[in-house]
Amino acid sequence: MNPLLKIMISLLFLATWTLVPACAQSPGGTLAKIRDSGQITLGHRDVSVPFSYLDDNQKPVGFAMDLCGGIVEAVKAELTLPSLQTRLQPIQLSTQIPLIENGTIDIVCGPATNTLERQKVVAFSDTIFVSSIRAVVRKDSPIRTFEDLGGRAVSLTSGSTSIGLLAARGQEKNFQTRNILAPDHAASFLALTTGRSEAFIMDDILLASLIAGSANPSDWRIIDDSLRTEPYGLIIRKGDPEFKALVDRTLTTMMKTGEFDALYAKWFRRPIPPRSVNLNFPMTAPLKDAVASPNDKGV
């Protein structure tokens, strides 16, 4: 072999060998995108109290926004980019997954139920909240369980999972309800407050928000019975283990240090903007379990 060619091949091999470890240590996926663009894009909701919504100054605030703030700081440290810019992108329930998939946003900072069906196209962080499908009734109502709703008028929001879950319980326990379908949660709650129904079935935290914002919060009670428990997680891109590890590691640290509990108290147990309403929603046993043993299990 030509001596010069032999030297060139040796140098090429050496260069390749020395580059492999460097490439292996370089961030890929979402972290590479963030590093190259110099910004991280957070998807936020406008009216998802207290997770992600707009205050009086039209600034996105909430429990999920604060958790994402901690994740942004972790990304800055991971990439050694203290001047990393944060871009805020409004999203809706129908657009959050497509915008994650096409790279418009890097993480969804809002309430999102972690389902096995959604896991086919996106990934979820460890659980940040656990809701239950329950019912709000008048405080003096005899209704304690869903079986007590047999023959009664019940408010349900069109398109909600509550409809199918109630039907399944009714079939299992042999009772039927007279369903009043409304186009949105506000209309469903209005049907209850005006006496057209005797219960409104939906996620308990959403019910708590409606009660807190009502004219007479003490008039209402959320029953203990539940149709299903649903874990919420922050949505991120599927197939990006490096970014997911950073997100989960950040959340776990917050849970272990008590920062998570402090943020929960801030948004669920104290007056919140813009009207200083207190949801007065203690941490449930399922959420306490999720905090004690972080996981990303879906339903």
N, C-alpha and C positions, 0 to 999 in steps of 0.2 A: 504494500500500500504506500502511496505517496506520503512521505513524512509530513508535508504541509497539511494534507487532507486528514491525516491521523490526528494532528494537533487540533484542527478545527472541530473534528467530531468529539474529541475529548472536552474541548471548551464548551461545546453545545450541550453535552451530557451534564457537565458541571453546572452550567447555567440553569438547565431544566431542574436538576436535583435541588438547587438552592431556592428556586422559585416555588416549588411545590408546598413547602411548609408555610410560606408567606401567604399563598393563595388560600390555603386551608384555614388560616387564621383570619382572613378578611371577611367582614360581614357580607351576607348575601340576602336575597329576597327583599323584604320590606326595609330592613336596616340599610342595605346598599342603596335602595331607592331614596331613602331619607338622607343618607350621607351625600349622595350625588346631587340632590336637589337643594340641600341646605334647609329643608323644611319638612315638618310633619303635619299631616292634614287630619283633623279630628272631625268626624261626622257628629252633629248634634241635633237634637229634636227641639221643637219650639214650645210644646205644651205638655211634656211628660213630667209633671210635678210628682215627686221632688228630684227626679233623676237627671233630667236635662230639659231646661225650659228658659224662656227669656224673662229677664227682670224688667224693671221700669225703664232702664236705659237700653233695652233691647240687647243686653249682653247675655250670652248663654251661661247659665249657672246650674248648680245641682250636685247631687251626690255622685253621679257617674262622671260629671265634669271634673270634680275634685279628684276622683280616682285616676282619671286620665291625666290630670295635671302631674300626679306623682309618676306616672309612666313616662311622660315627656321628660321629666328631670332624669329618670333612669336612662333614657335614650341619649340624652346629652352627655351623661357620664360615660356610657358605653362607647360612644363614638368620639368622645373628647371634642364635643362641639358645644361649648357654652353659649354661643350666639345663635344656636338653632332657632329658626323661626317657626311659630305655630300658626297654621292656617285653619280657620273654622269654616266648615261647609254644612249648611242646613240640609237635613235629610228628612224623609218621611218613612213610615213603615214599609211602604211599597218600593222605595228606592234604596234603602240601606244596603241590601245584599248586592244588587247590581253595581252600586258605586264602590263597594269593596272589591268585587270581582274585576272591575275594569281599571282599578288602581286610582280612581279619583280621590278616595279617602283611604286612610291607613288603619283606622280603628273606629268602631261605632261607640260613641260615648252616650249611651242611653239604655233604656230597658229593652232587653231582647230575650225572649224565651229560648233556652237551649233545647232544641228538639233534635231527635235522630234524623228527621227528614232534612232539616236545615244543615246538619253536619255533613250531608252529602256534597254541599257546595261551598260551605265556609267553615271556619273553626271558631271556637269560643274560648274565652279565658276561663279560669276557674270561677266558680259561682260567686257573684257579688250580692245576690239577693234571692230570696225564695218567696214566691207569692203563692197564695191559695185561692182557688175559685170558690168564693163564698157568697153569702147573700146579706144584703142590708134590709132591715125591717124596722118598723116603729119600735121604740123602746119598750112599750107595753104590750107588744104583740106576743101571742102564745107560740109563735113559730120558733122552734129550737133546732130542728133538723130539716133536711130537704124533703123527707117523707111527710112532714107537716104541711107541705105546700100542695098536697093532693087536692084537686078541685078548686084551687085558688088562682087568681090572676097574678101573673109573674112578668116583670119587665125583663126584656133581653135585647141586647144590641145586635142588629143584623150583621151577620158575618163573623160573630164572635165564637170562640170555641165553647162558650158556656152553653150554647143551644144543644150541641151534640152530647155534651157531658151530662146535661140535665135529662135529656131523652134516654141516655143509657142508664142513668140511675133510676129513672121512672120505670123502665122496662125490667130492671133487675129487682126493684122493690115493689113493683105492681101499683104504681100510682101515676096519675096524669095531671098536668097543670094547664091552665088557660094562658097561653103565651101571648104577650103584647110586644111586638117587635118595633123597635125604634131605630132611626138612622144613626144615632150616635149616643154616647154615654150620658150626655147632658139631658137628652130627651128621655132616655130610659129612667133616669133619676127623677125627672119631672113627673113622669107617669106615677111614680111611687109617692112623691110628695103631694100630688093633687088627688090621691085616693083612687086612681084608676087601676093600680096594682097593689099587691100586699108585700112584694119583695122585688128587689133588683139583684140579679146574679152577675158577678164580674170578679176580676182580680181584687183581692182584699185591699191592696194598697191604693188602687184607684178608687174603691169605695170610700176608703178613709179620707182621701183627698176631697171627694165630693161632699162628704159629711162635714169636714172641717170648713169648707167654703160655703156651707148652707146658712140660711138665716138663723136656724136654731139647731146647732149640732147636737145638743143634749136630747133631741127628740128621736135620735136614731141609734140603732145597735146592729153590729155585725155578728151573725151567728157563728158559733164555733165549728159547726159541721163544714166539711170541705169536699168538693167534687174531685179536685185534683191539685197536687202540689207542682208548681212550675219553677224551675231554677232559671235565673237570669244570668247572662254572661255578656262580656264585651265581645263584639264580633270582630274577627280579624281574618286575614286571608288564609285559605286552606293550603296545606303543603309548605308552611313556613315555620319549621320547628324552632329556628333561632329566635325569631321575633316573639313567638308564643312563649318560649322559655323566659324571655326577658319580662314579658307582661305578667306571667304567672309568678315569677320570682318577686317582682315588685309588689304584687297584691299580697303574696304570702308574708312578705316582710311587714307590710302595713298591718296585716292581721295579727302577727306575732308581737308587734311592738305596741299595739293598742291604738295606733293611728286610725285604723279602720273603724274601731268602736267609737272613737271621738267624732269622726266624720258622720257616722250613722246618727249619733245623738244630735249633731248639728242640724241635720236635714229631716229627721223623723221624730224628734222629741222636743224640739224648740221652735219658736216662731221663725218663719222663713219669709223671704221677700216674695212678691212685692207688697202683700197685705198683712204681713206678720201673723199668718195663720199657723197654728201648731197642729200638725197631723196627729200628735200623741199616739204614735204607732211603735210600741216596744218591739225589740228584736224577737222574732219567733224562734221556737225550738229548732226547726229545720235549718234556719239561717245560722244559729249558734253552732249547730253541728258542722255546717259547711265552713265556718270560720275556723273551728277547731281542727278540722281535717279537710283542707282545701282540695277540691276536685272539679272536674269539668264534665260530670255525668249529665247526659241529656234525658229527655222523656219522649 
